[in-house]
């Protein structure tokens, strides 16, 4: 660092600020330090820096899967704000397994991250204990919980599904069937199922809900095709088929067309998530739109404020959702 300081014509303390807190130095000073770093080949010792500052400058992100585009949007939006603030993301995936999430939290804590961004609001009691005992800021996302671990940026999956069903029922659909796959750790799907059941109790309290529930199936197009077949066999009078995910709904729409079923004339179809594919189908898919990038930005803003000591515990932001009516229903 002394070599960099000499090359840049500044003090070692200024070099440290330019590298670790660039917002505290002028643009000209930052440029000179960057050129000196390149000319000298300097690489900082992060381990020593972490020991000196008790900060790792890392944020741990825990996702169910990376393959879902909306989760990737959330992660990308978070990174776009964390990187300029001097933080790097380290990422882990749970595959919707609560014990795997617990193991990830334990492993990440050993690496001393400065905070956590977690997709989901339901965890094992040990995961909650670990996070609260560690004491770093935690922001949960993509669902809603009145008692978050620390902070929350999300929305109610249950209320979103309930509103979707009510909206579509009000347009004239009455024989409504719901299709989902249930895995022990996929609590957002469970909440959407609960939202459908709640809506149908309000719409038709004397009738049992019409359900296709597959256990522990992959969130894949093939699963949606299978769901369509089961729904039509079990409830042949269905006029609206609602899916817990756009992945399933998109596959069902394409399969219906292959079978000569007109959408929405013979069968209306709706999904959840507003994935990119949903907008480009013919007809495009009616769905619940959730802004994954907005969730990432809100979660990161909460986290950075907590790191700066600007917010109190249990800060909660409802990002909301939008019912998007398109040609499929």
C-alpha positions in Angstrom: 0.0 0.0 0.0 2.9 2.3 0.6 4.1 1.7 -2.9 0.7 2.6 -4.2 0.6 5.7 -2.1 4.0 6.8 -3.4 3.0 6.2 -7.0 -0.3 8.1 -6.6 1.3 10.9 -4.6 -1.1 10.5 -1.6 -0.9 9.0 1.9 -1.5 5.4 2.7 -4.6 6.4 4.6 -6.0 8.0 1.4 -5.2 4.8 -0.5 -7.2 2.8 2.1 -10.1 5.2 1.8 -10.1 5.2 -2.0 -10.1 1.4 -2.1 -12.5 0.6 0.7 -14.7 3.7 0.9 -14.4 5.4 -2.5 -17.3 7.7 -1.8 -15.1 9.5 0.7 -12.5 10.7 -1.7 -12.6 12.9 -4.8 -13.0 11.5 -8.3 -9.5 12.7 -9.2 -8.0 11.0 -6.1 -9.8 7.8 -6.8 -8.6 7.8 -10.4 -5.0 8.4 -9.4 -5.1 5.6 -6.8 -6.7 3.2 -9.4 -3.9 3.9 -11.9 -1.3 3.4 -9.2 -2.8 0.1 -8.2 -2.6 -1.1 -11.8 0.9 0.1 -12.3 2.2 -1.5 -9.1 0.1 -4.7 -9.4 -1.1 -4.2 -5.9 -3.6 -6.7 -4.4 -4.9 -6.0 -0.9 -4.9 -8.6 1.9 -8.6 -9.0 2.6 -7.9 -11.3 5.5 -5.8 -8.7 7.3 -8.3 -6.0 6.4 -11.1 -8.1 7.9 -9.2 -8.6 11.1 -8.4 -4.9 11.4 -11.9 -3.7 10.7 -14.0 -6.6 11.9 -15.9 -6.3 8.6 -15.7 -8.9 5.8 -17.4 -6.7 3.1 -19.4 -9.7 2.0 -23.1 -10.3 2.0 -24.5 -13.9 2.1 -27.5 -14.5 -0.2 -29.5 -17.7 0.2 -31.8 -18.7 -2.6 -34.0 -21.8 -3.3 -32.7 -22.2 -6.8 -30.8 -20.0 -9.3 -32.7 -21.3 -12.4 -35.8 -19.2 -11.7 -35.5 -16.0 -13.6 -37.2 -13.8 -11.0 -34.8 -15.0 -8.3 -31.9 -14.1 -10.6 -33.4 -10.7 -11.1 -33.5 -10.2 -7.3 -29.9 -11.3 -7.0 -28.8 -9.1 -9.9 -30.5 -6.0 -8.5 -28.9 -6.7 -5.1 -25.4 -7.0 -6.6 -25.9 -3.7 -8.6 -26.3 -1.8 -5.3 -23.9 -3.8 -3.1 -20.9 -3.6 -5.5 -20.7 0.2 -5.5 -21.0 0.2 -1.7 -18.0 -2.0 -1.5 -19.7 -5.4 -0.8 -19.5 -8.7 -2.6 -22.2 -11.4 -2.7 -21.6 -15.0 -1.7 -24.4 -17.2 -2.8 -25.9 -20.5 -1.6 -28.8 -22.6 -2.8 -31.2 -24.7 -0.6 -33.1 -26.6 -3.3 -36.1 -25.9 -1.0 -34.6 -28.0 1.8 -34.9 -26.4 5.3 -32.0 -28.4 6.8 -29.8 -27.4 3.9 -30.6 -23.8 4.6 -29.7 -24.3 8.2 -26.4 -25.8 7.2 -25.7 -22.9 4.8 -26.4 -20.4 7.5 -24.0 -22.2 9.8 -21.3 -22.4 7.1 -21.7 -18.7 6.1 -21.5 -17.5 9.7 -18.1 -19.1 10.0 -17.0 -16.9 7.1 -18.3 -13.8 9.0 -20.5 -12.0 6.4 -21.7 -8.5 7.2 -25.3 -9.4 6.4 -27.8 -11.9 4.9 -30.4 -11.6 2.1 -32.7 -14.7 2.3 -35.5 -15.7 -0.1 -38.2 -17.0 2.1 -39.6 -16.3 5.6 -40.0 -19.8 7.0 -36.9 -21.4 8.6 -36.1 -24.0 11.2 -35.9 -22.8 14.8 -32.2 -23.4 14.8 -31.7 -21.3 11.6 -33.6 -18.4 13.3 -31.5 -18.8 16.5 -28.2 -18.8 14.6 -29.1 -15.7 12.6 -30.3 -13.7 15.7 -27.4 -14.8 17.8 -24.9 -13.8 15.1 -26.4 -10.3 15.1 -25.7 -9.2 11.6 -28.5 -7.6 9.5 -30.9 -10.1 7.9 -33.4 -9.2 5.2 -36.0 -11.9 4.2 -37.7 -11.6 0.8 -40.4 -13.0 -1.5 -43.0 -13.7 1.1 -44.5 -12.0 4.2 -44.2 -12.7 7.9 -45.4 -10.5 10.7 -42.4 -11.5 12.8 -39.3 -11.5 10.6 -35.9 -12.5 11.8 -34.8 -8.9 11.4 -36.0 -7.0 8.3 -38.3 -7.9 5.4 -38.9 -6.8 1.8 -41.7 -9.0 0.3 -45.4 -9.5 -0.3 -48.2 -11.9 0.6 -48.3 -14.9 -1.7 -51.5 -16.0 -0.1 -53.3 -12.6 -0.7 -51.9 -12.4 -4.2 -53.5 -15.8 -5.2 -56.7 -15.0 -3.4 -57.1 -11.7 -5.3 -56.2 -13.4 -8.6 -59.0 -16.0 -8.1 -61.5 -13.4 -7.1 -60.7 -11.2 -10.1 -61.1 -14.0 -12.5 -64.3 -15.3 -10.9 -65.8 -11.9 -11.2 -65.3 -12.0 -14.9 -67.4 -15.1 -15.2 -65.3 -18.2 -14.4 -67.0 -20.5 -11.9 -65.6 -24.1 -12.4 -62.1 -23.1 -11.1 -59.4 -25.7 -10.5 -56.0 -25.1 -8.9 -52.8 -27.1 -9.7 -49.6 -27.0 -7.8 -46.7 -29.2 -6.6 -46.0 -29.3 -2.8 -42.6 -29.7 -1.4 -41.8 -29.5 2.3 -39.6 -26.5 2.0 -41.5 -24.5 -0.7 -43.6 -22.4 1.6 -44.5 -19.9 -1.1 -46.3 -22.6 -3.0 -48.1 -23.6 0.1 -49.2 -20.1 0.8 -50.6 -19.8 -2.8 -52.5 -23.0 -2.2 -53.9 -21.5 1.0 -54.8 -18.3 -1.0 -56.8 -20.4 -3.5 -58.6 -22.3 -0.7 -59.5 -19.1 1.0 -60.9 -17.5 -2.2 -63.0 -20.6 -2.9 -64.4 -20.7 0.6 -65.5 -17.1 0.1 -66.9 -17.7 -3.4 -68.5 -21.1 -2.8 -68.4 -22.0 0.9 -70.4 -25.3 0.5 -68.2 -26.8 -2.2 -64.8 -28.5 -1.6 -61.9 -26.8 -3.6 -61.0 -28.4 -6.9 -57.3 -29.3 -6.5 -54.5 -31.1 -8.3 -51.7 -31.4 -5.8 -48.5 -33.3 -6.8 -46.0 -34.0 -4.1 -42.3 -33.2 -4.5 -42.2 -32.8 -8.2 -39.7 -30.6 -10.1 -40.7 -27.1 -11.0 -40.5 -28.0 -14.7 -42.6 -27.8 -17.9 -43.2 -31.5 -17.9 -44.9 -31.2 -14.5 -47.3 -28.6 -15.9 -48.2 -30.9 -18.8 -48.9 -33.7 -16.3 -51.0 -31.4 -14.2 -53.2 -30.4 -17.2 -53.9 -34.1 -17.9 -54.9 -34.8 -14.3 -57.0 -31.7 -14.0 -59.0 -32.5 -17.2 -59.5 -36.1 -16.1 -60.5 -35.2 -12.6 -62.6 -32.1 -13.3 -63.6 -32.2 -17.0 -66.0 -29.2 -16.6 -63.1 -26.9 -15.5 -63.4 -23.5 -17.2 -60.4 -21.9 -15.5 -57.2 -23.7 -14.5 -55.0 -21.7 -12.2 -51.4 -22.8 -11.5 -49.0 -22.0 -8.7 -46.3 -21.0 -11.2 -46.0 -19.7 -14.7 -43.7 -22.6 -15.5 -46.6 -25.0 -15.1 -49.2 -22.7 -16.7 -47.0 -22.1 -19.7 -46.5 -25.8 -20.3 -50.2 -26.5 -19.8 -51.2 -23.8 -22.3 -48.8 -25.2 -25.0 -50.1 -28.8 -24.3 -53.7 -27.7 -24.5 -53.1 -26.2 -27.9 -51.4 -29.4 -29.1 -54.5 -31.2 -28.0 -56.8 -28.9 -29.9 -58.1 -27.2 -26.7 -58.8 -23.5 -27.4 -57.4 -21.1 -24.8 -59.3 -19.3 -23.4 -62.5 -20.3 -25.3 -62.5 -24.0 -24.1 -60.2 -23.6 -21.1 -58.8 -20.5 -19.5 -55.4 -20.7 -17.9 -53.6 -18.4 -15.4 -50.3 -18.6 -13.6 -48.1 -16.9 -11.0 -44.9 -15.0 -11.3 -45.0 -13.2 -14.7 -41.9 -15.0 -16.0 -40.5 -13.8 -19.4 -42.0 -16.8 -21.2 -45.5 -16.0 -20.0 -45.5 -12.7 -22.0 -44.5 -14.3 -25.3 -47.0 -17.2 -25.5 -49.9 -17.0 -27.8 -52.2 -16.1 -26.2 -50.0 -14.5 -23.5 -50.5 -15.7 -20.0 -52.7 -14.1 -17.3 -50.7 -14.1 -14.1 -49.6 -12.4 -10.9 -46.7 -10.1 -11.7 -44.0 -9.7 -9.0 -41.1 -7.4 -9.6 -38.0 -9.5 -8.6 -35.7 -6.6 -9.3 -37.7 -4.2 -7.0 -37.5 -6.8 -4.3 -33.8 -7.0 -4.7 -33.4 -3.2 -4.6 -35.7 -2.8 -1.5 -34.0 -5.7 0.3 -30.5 -4.2 -0.4 -31.6 -0.7 0.6 -32.8 -2.1 3.9 -29.6 -4.0 4.4 -27.3 -1.1 3.7 -29.3 1.2 6.0 -29.1 -1.4 8.7 -25.3 -1.7 8.1 -25.0 2.1 8.5 -27.2 2.0 11.6 -30.0 4.1 10.0 -32.9 1.8 10.6 -34.4 0.0 13.6 -35.0 -3.7 13.9 -38.0 -5.3 12.1 -38.1 -2.8 9.2 -40.7 -4.1 6.8 -41.4 -3.1 3.2 -44.4 -4.5 1.3 -43.3 -4.5 -2.4 -46.7 -5.6 -3.6 -47.8 -7.4 -6.7 -50.0 -6.8 -9.8 -52.7 -8.9 -11.4 -52.0 -8.9 -15.1 -54.9 -9.9 -17.4 -53.8 -11.2 -20.8 -55.3 -13.3 -23.5 -55.2 -16.7 -21.7 -58.0 -15.8 -19.2 
